[in-house]
Amino acid sequence: MAQICVVDDKEILRESVREALEREGHSPTLFTDPTEALAEIKRGGFDLILADLKMPRMDGLTLIREIRAAGCDTPIIMMTAYATVATAVEAMKAGAFDYIQKPFEAEALAVLVDRALEHARLRRENEALRVSVDDLRSGRELVGSSPAMTALREQLERVAGSHATVLITGESGTGKELVAGYIHRHSPRADRAMLCLNCAALSANLLESELFGHERGAFTGADRMRKGRFELADGGTLLLDEISEMAVPLQAKLLRVLQEGEFERVGSSVTRRANVRIIATTNRDLEEWVGRKRFRADLYYRLNVLPVAVPPLRERREDIPDLTEHFLRRAGWFEKAEGRRVSPEAIKLLTEYAWPGNVRELENLCHRAATLCTAEVMAADLVQPWLNGSSRAGENFGILREGRMLEDMERQLIERTLARFNGHRAKSAKALGMGVRTLGMKLKQWREEKERQISMEVGAASGAASLSGMSL
C-alpha cells in the first residue's frame, strides 16, 4: 500500500481519483490548496504525488518546482486537460515523472501509478546501495546448531516479525551485525533497504549529518544537499552500530526521531518524517553507561524494546567445527584455495581455545589457514602457534598450570570480571553467562580451597618450628 498525495481544486476529480486508488489498495490523502499540500509534502511520508496542472494560487508546474527545490524526490504525476507536447516537456524538465491527460480511465491511472512506484523503489534501492555498499554483506544465515544458537535463532524469528526497536548486545566479534542482517531479511521490511552507520567512527557533527542529512552551505564543505540515513532508509531498517559511543547531545535528537518519527536536516528548519526501524548494537553494559551519565536513560529504554543477547563463542563450542568448515570454504573460494579441511586434532585445539576475539577471531584464523596452508588438511601443528600468539588464552588469563588449564582459565576470567564490576555478583554473573548461585558456589569453593591451603602452610610451619626447638 502506497501513501499518495492528490492535489486538485475540483472535488469531483479528487473523489474519483480517491476511489480508483483505494480500489488498488493505496491510501490517498486529498488536498484542495496546493500551498497546504506543499507544506505536508515537505514533511515527507508520501510515496507518490498526483497534481493538477491548472489550479488557483499555484499551478502544477510551480508546485513541482517548489517540491524539487525543497529536496523532495518523490515521483510526481501531472494531471492535465491541456496536454500538449510543450506542456509535457516543461513538466518533465520541472521534475515530473510523467503526465496523464484528463479525462482518464481508472485502469490507465493504475498502470501509471504502479510504474511510478516501481521506478521510485528501484531508484531508492540504487541510491541506498551506493551509500552503503559495505552494508550489503552476504545473505549468510546464522551458522551453528548448539543449544545457544538454536535458542537465539528461535528468538530472532519472533523479533523479526515485529516493527519494534531492537537492541543487540554481546562481546566484540560475536556477530551482532550478522544478527541484525538476519532480523532485517526475515522482517516485513525485507524488500526495503537496510543501512548501517558506525557511531564510533565519526565525530558528533559528521554523525549528525550522516543520520539526518544536510542542506547546501550548512557547514564548511557542504557544497551540495545530502540526504541522511533516515531518509535513505525510509520504509526499511537502520542499523546503528556501537550506539554507546554516540555523543549525549546527539542522543537527544535520536530520541526525538524514535518517539515522533520527525527530524530536520542540518541547516534546515523543515521538519521531515521517516518510517525507519532501528536496530542498535553495543558491546558495553548500557545500564552501567546510564549510571555513569554516558548514555541517556530515556534513550536506553526506548532502544531496549526487544533485547537480543548474542552468546560468545566459548558458550557455543559445539558450533566451532561447523563454523570452521564454513569459514574455510568461504576463504578458500576467495583465495582460490578450495578444498581445505581441518584435522580432528586441530579441531580439538580450536574447541578447547578460549577465543577472546570470538567468531571474528576464528574467521581470521581460517582465512589465514586458507592462504598459508600448503596441504589440503590443516594440521594441529599449524594451528597451535596461531593460538599461542597475540590472542592466546595465556596472555588474557595469566600464566596457566599444565594439567589444569581450563579450570585456571575459568577462575581467572571470573576474578577479572568481578574486578571489572567492582565485585557486583549479579552483573558479573550476567556478563559471564552463568547464574548468580553458580558463581557464588564457585567463589565459596575457591575460598575454602585457599583456607585449606593456608591451614596446611600454617601447620607445616608450626611443625618445622617444633622440630627446630627440639634440635636446640
Secondary structure by P-SEA (a helix, b strand, c coil): ccbbbbbcccaaaaaaaaaaaaaabbbbbbbccaaaaaaaaaaccccbbbbbcccccccaaaaaaaaaaaccccbbbbbbccccaaaaaaaaaacccccccccccaaaaaaaaaaaaaaaaaaaaaaaaaacccccccccccccccaaaaaaaaaaaaaaacccbbbbbbcccccaaaaaaaaaaacccccbbbbbbccccccaaaaaaaaccccccccccccbbbbccccccccbbbbbcccccccaaaaaaaaaaaaccccccccccbbbbbbbbbbbbbccaaaaaaaaccccaaaaaaaacbbbbbbcccccccaaaaaaaaaaaaaaaaaccccccccaaaaaaaaaccccccaaaaaaaaaaaaccccccccccccccccccccccccccccccccccaaaaaaaaaaaaaaaaacccaaaaaaaacccaaaaaaaaaaaaaaaaaaaaaaaaaaaaaaaaaaaac
